[in-house]
Amino acid sequence: MHRKWNWRLLGGWTALLWLAVTVAGYYVIHKPVSPALALALVRQIWQIMAAAILISIGGGLGCRLLPLTSFNPLSALSLQMALGIGLLSLGVLGSGYLGGYYSWVGLAAAAGLGILFRREIVVWWGKWGAFVTLWRSSSRFGKGLGFLCIGIAASALLIALAPPLKFDALVYHLALPRHYLAAHRFLYIPQIMYWGMPQTAEMIYTWAMAVGGLSAAPVLGWMVGLVALTGLLGLISQELGPDPAWVGVSALLAGFTLADGLSWGYNDWWTILFGLGCFVALSRWKDTDEDNHLALAGILAGIAVGTKYTAGLILLSGIVVIVLHRKAKPRRALRSLLWFSLPALFIFSPWLVKNILATGNPVYPLLVPSGAMTTMRLDLYQGGAPWGNWLDVFLLPVRATYYGLEGAPGYSASIGPLLLGLGFAAALGWRKREQQERSKILLAAQIGLTGILTWMIAGRFSSYLLQSRLYLSLFPMLAFLAAAGYAGLRRTVLSGVRLGVVSGFLIFLVLGLNFAQVWLHQVELGSMNAVSGLRCAEDYLADNLGWHQPAMDSINKLPSGSRVLMLWEPRSLYCLPNCDPDEILDRWLRARYESKISAPATAREILDSWKTSGFSHLLYFKLGADFEQENNQRYIAEDWQELDDLLTQLEPLESFGETYTLYRISP
């Protein structure tokens, strides 16, 4: 018996197939997305995935070592990732000494570790579900702040996905990883003195760049900041409630420097993450009196110092907390100090060892002449006169808030008004607060005040040490105090006026204005066009870096084997490995005065020295020279006359506006 055709079924499938073929055929000709846009989209997705994979491995490793089942899930995931990523950085350092900086090694390591920690990674990601619970328990005010925080983070992500622009990223944060990847190993970079600084962030950036390309590093830095903010949100919500938690996060993101800094590819948000982790561990130690929590706090403090020397402030603050907590029991205080400080020293020690191996100075490039840091260079780097006056001691929090502007002299960072404005209200309604709440506020205040006092003193020794960015490891505690200040205001009613409502309006206003500033900054840069492929990377860089990018392109087009010496230009990321930067703008002074005892070197002697060193070209940054001539009193008139004499002896190859000139030194 023959089976009858189901003409209705056949007709339906035929019609559906015809529709699919028609749609596909239409878009083969009428492409909705250009090939450039499609390629850019694929590239951005891969960079995000590469960064997320490394963050997940860090979280998985931390979850393996620290289950933390009794912690708030959001603060636990940040603490676990902080520990995991810090230990991974030491692994990357070790791999570099073995010559393992290849893309295939980075991919294989990511795949292998991802498989090894697959169960822990799933558990770690599962903790993020607690964010949904927190969101649902937030009021409309809290959710409003949350939307603004998400908007700020999204704006920063667009900038992070575009080619890097920020000064220190072009000088060393991303330039060092590019050096390592070019050499396929970790090595001493004498022309970049910042090589001597601890490099926890730069190690993971090297891994990210090996796997996902250049922008994967700033994207990973953005994710580190996101984890830090999430951990802070979880900690404060557990102690003070969801709305104060959003206020604490908002207090950090209300400053343009911190909000925009999510995208820079610096190590600032890394120090915030490790500072937060140390605070969480110290808090749990005070609650339980268990030494393992104290050891964990020490490890995280050591990782913080291994990220930036000045993050050692969190180590000092931890010592103060222990002494105050154990002041009635000296023997136990000593024991607790050892539990805290020895793990910190152990985890930080590899960065001291790598400096000793390369230069003999464990804290290179500081304190004593060593490596490429001569006596003259050390004096130039560390000898900056203090900025401001003694009001910057007694009124530092106020001055840092009002006079701190991103990129300006002095504090050099805009930290927003909420940390100062709300922090002083943390003691409001003290007697009505629960004991647990008071304990956390006191701990945050002890760490914060220790850090601020140290900041006050250090800022009078050097203008560099006054910069707010050097002390960001303290800021999670200051944000906690700001959240506690809002919680106190919310409970207070004066003459029928609910202070929580008024303060809430001001907080929302401040965060909204900063969101607008960060978003408009992204629009001004043109980051969205660069990310979407509507504007090529070269044009994006030229729009934002001026003649710097055409000059870098010209260097990259020089014949193979060319070596370009740069005068008064410290940014080398986009011309590596063909260029040698003038990282602290001291090359001409050193050329004039370091090689001669009886008299300064002449133009001819300097030129001969450069030729002997193998340099084939000179990139002269005229604007940098003009700035130094006007502002640096170390130069004398003869220095500039000799410079003019030297330039007349060189063959100019190309000029870039009135900014740069590329010269040939030798054939």
Secondary structure, DSSP 4 states (H G I P E B T S, - for coil): -PPPP-HHHHHHHHHHHHHHHHHHHHHHHS-SS-HHHHHHHHHHHHHHHHHHHHHHHHHHHHHHH---TTS-HHHHHHHHHHHHHHHHHHHHHHHHHTT---HHHHHHHHHHHHHHTHHHHHHHHHGGGHHHHHHHHS-HHHHHHHHHHHHHHHHHHHHHHSPP--HHIIIIITHHHHHHHHHTS----TT-GGGGS--HHHHHHHHHHHHH-TTHHHHHHHHHHHHHHHHHHHHHHHHH-HHHHHHHHHHHHTSHHHHHHTTS--SHHHHHHHHHHHHHHHHHHHHH--HHHHHHHHHHHHHHHTT-GGGGHHHHHHHHHHHHHTTT-HHHHHHHHHHHHHHHHHHHHHHHHHHHHHHS-TTTTSSS-BTTB-HHHHHHHH-PPPPS-THHHHTHHHHHHHH--TTSSTT-----SHHHHHHTTTTTTGGGS-HHHHHHHHHHHHHHHHHHHHHHHHTTT-SGGG-GGGGGGGHHHHHHHHHHHHHHHHT-EETTEEHHHHHHHHHHHHHHHHHHHHHHHHHHHTHHHHHHTSS-HHHHHHHHHTTHHHHHHHHHTSPTT--EEEES----GGGTTSEE--TTS-HHHHHHHTS-SSSPPPHHHHHHHHHHTT--EEEEEHHHHHHHHHH-TT--HHHHHHHHHHHHTSEEEEEETTTEEEEES--
